Amino acid sequence: MKQFSVSAACEIGCVRSNNEDMVLVGNKFIRNENYETTIPLDPISKKRYVFAIADGMGGHQAGEVASTDVLIDFDFFIYDLPERLSVSDFDEVVIEWLQSINRKIHLKGVSHPSLSDMGTTLVALVVYENRFFRLNCGDSRLYQLRNGRLTQLTTDHSLNTMMGESKHSNIITNCIGGGCTTSFMDIYDITDNLQSGDILLLCSDGLNDMVDDETICSMLMSGCRAADLAQAAIEAGGYDNVSACIVKID
């Protein structure tokens, strides 16, 4: 692996009055814009790097506040990690961070009634000292495309998943804030499951609710950018905010 080629998009869609999604690429926060970059995997950039999407929820602009606060806090947390953590130590400190940010979001909602019960999902790909971790809380997704096959790596924390149904449900059973006092995070070291030529896609449900996996797979194979995926969701109705981040491992 020599570099990442990255494109990201975060759009308001056709129905919502504000954008409660946010995308994080490195130290770049993305909302209501498109972004592209190439990241060389030299020894410095291999130390720490973050790709993440937060899909906020709550009345008025509360979801926007939750997704912003969580990604800012997560960005600081990852780049402030001590060196040489083991995989189990990494898992442990992420869980501690989740508990901490959950309290912060809850207390902010208590202090500001307009932000009451605000919350957000979080899906992330984290590069930490030459290892790759996927993290998920909620129903935002991480996909992997390899050899023409698209695989969802994350599991939706949703009512349908709990009931054993494969289709997506917008009723989620886990998030950061949002009244979830027992939030949990799926954390997996996927270093050995990645190889050159893979394409990874992080997205909010505003994409996969509007564009089916077969179409997403076809578009990724054709070399589309994240902005193209967002536009496809908008053309299909754009009922929700839509965010996508494509990471190509070259």
DASULRA-V655253 format. One record per run of one state. SS is the DSSP state (A for helix, B for strand, O for the rest). FROM is the first residue (numbers start at 1). TO is the last residue. If there is no record, write none. Layout:
# DASULRA-V655253
[[SS:FROM:TO] [SS:FROM:TO]]
This chain:
# DASULRA-V655253
[[O:1:2] [B:3:11] [O:12:20] [B:21:25] [O:26:27] [B:28:30] [O:31:32] [B:33:40] [O:41:42] [A:43:47] [B:48:57] [O:58:61] [A:62:79] [O:80:86] [A:87:111] [O:112:112] [A:113:115] [O:116:118] [B:119:120] [O:121:121] [B:122:128] [O:129:130] [B:131:137] [O:138:140] [B:141:146] [O:147:148] [B:149:152] [O:153:157] [B:158:158] [A:159:163] [O:164:171] [B:172:172] [O:173:175] [B:176:177] [O:178:185] [B:186:189] [O:190:190] [A:191:193] [O:194:198] [B:199:203] [O:204:204] [A:205:208] [O:209:212] [A:213:221] [O:222:225] [A:226:235] [O:236:241] [B:242:249] [O:250:250]]
